[in-house]
Amino acid sequence: MINIFKIVSFLEGISYILLLGLGMYYKYFLDDPTYVKMFGMPHGVLFIAYIILAILLKYKLKWSGVTFGIVCLLSLLPFGTFFVGKYLKN
């Protein structure tokens, strides 16, 4: 399950960067919200999957509150989820 979580965390990070980078650029500078709609839903689904998997792994791997907090904090920072795979040990 940890490998699935690492994959989801990577994909969630990619979707977040695309949403913030391309989506916001097109919406606010070119007045075209198409990319926000296109990247917003996949990012939302991946974010929810990330949080659910983090909760499941917290209990399965008996993470401390600090580890769980760091994993959740990394989901909010751009590029943060790219470090989850390095932070967690199999």
C-alpha positions in Angstrom: 0.0 0.0 0.0 2.9 2.4 0.6 4.0 2.1 -3.0 0.5 3.1 -4.1 0.6 6.0 -1.7 4.0 7.1 -3.2 2.5 7.0 -6.7 -0.6 8.9 -5.7 1.6 11.5 -3.9 3.7 12.0 -7.0 0.6 12.4 -9.3 -1.1 14.7 -6.8 2.1 16.9 -6.8 2.0 17.0 -10.7 -1.7 17.9 -10.7 -1.1 20.7 -8.1 1.7 22.2 -10.1 -0.3 22.1 -13.3 -3.3 23.6 -11.6 -1.3 26.4 -10.0 1.0 26.9 -13.0 -1.0 26.6 -16.1 -4.5 26.8 -14.6 -4.0 30.0 -12.7 -2.0 31.6 -15.5 -4.7 31.0 -18.1 -7.5 32.0 -15.8 -6.0 35.3 -14.5 -3.8 36.4 -17.3 -5.6 35.2 -20.4 -9.1 35.1 -18.9 -9.7 31.5 -19.8 -10.9 29.2 -17.0 -10.7 26.1 -19.1 -7.5 24.8 -17.6 -8.7 25.3 -14.1 -11.7 23.1 -14.8 -9.5 20.6 -16.7 -6.9 20.3 -13.9 -9.1 21.0 -10.9 -11.2 17.8 -10.8 -8.2 15.4 -11.2 -6.3 17.3 -8.6 -9.3 17.2 -6.2 -9.7 13.4 -6.7 -6.0 12.8 -6.2 -5.9 15.0 -3.1 -8.7 13.1 -1.5 -7.1 9.8 -2.4 -3.8 11.1 -0.9 -5.5 12.0 2.4 -7.5 8.8 2.6 -4.4 6.7 2.0 -2.4 8.7 4.5 -5.1 8.0 7.1 -5.1 4.3 6.3 -1.3 4.1 6.4 -1.2 6.0 9.7 -3.1 3.1 11.4 -1.5 0.3 9.3 2.1 1.4 9.8 1.5 3.0 13.3 2.8 6.4 12.3 3.3 8.9 15.0 1.3 12.1 15.1 4.3 14.0 13.9 4.9 11.7 10.9 1.2 11.9 9.9 1.2 15.7 10.4 4.3 16.1 8.2 2.7 13.9 5.5 -0.5 16.0 5.6 1.5 19.3 5.6 3.4 18.2 2.6 0.2 17.8 0.7 -0.5 21.5 1.1 2.8 22.8 -0.2 3.7 23.0 -3.9 6.3 20.4 -4.6 5.7 19.0 -1.1 4.3 15.7 -2.1 7.4 14.9 -4.2 9.3 14.6 -0.9 6.9 12.1 0.7 8.5 9.1 -1.1 11.9 10.1 0.3 10.5 10.9 3.8 8.7 7.5 4.2 10.5 4.3 4.5 9.1 1.0 3.2 
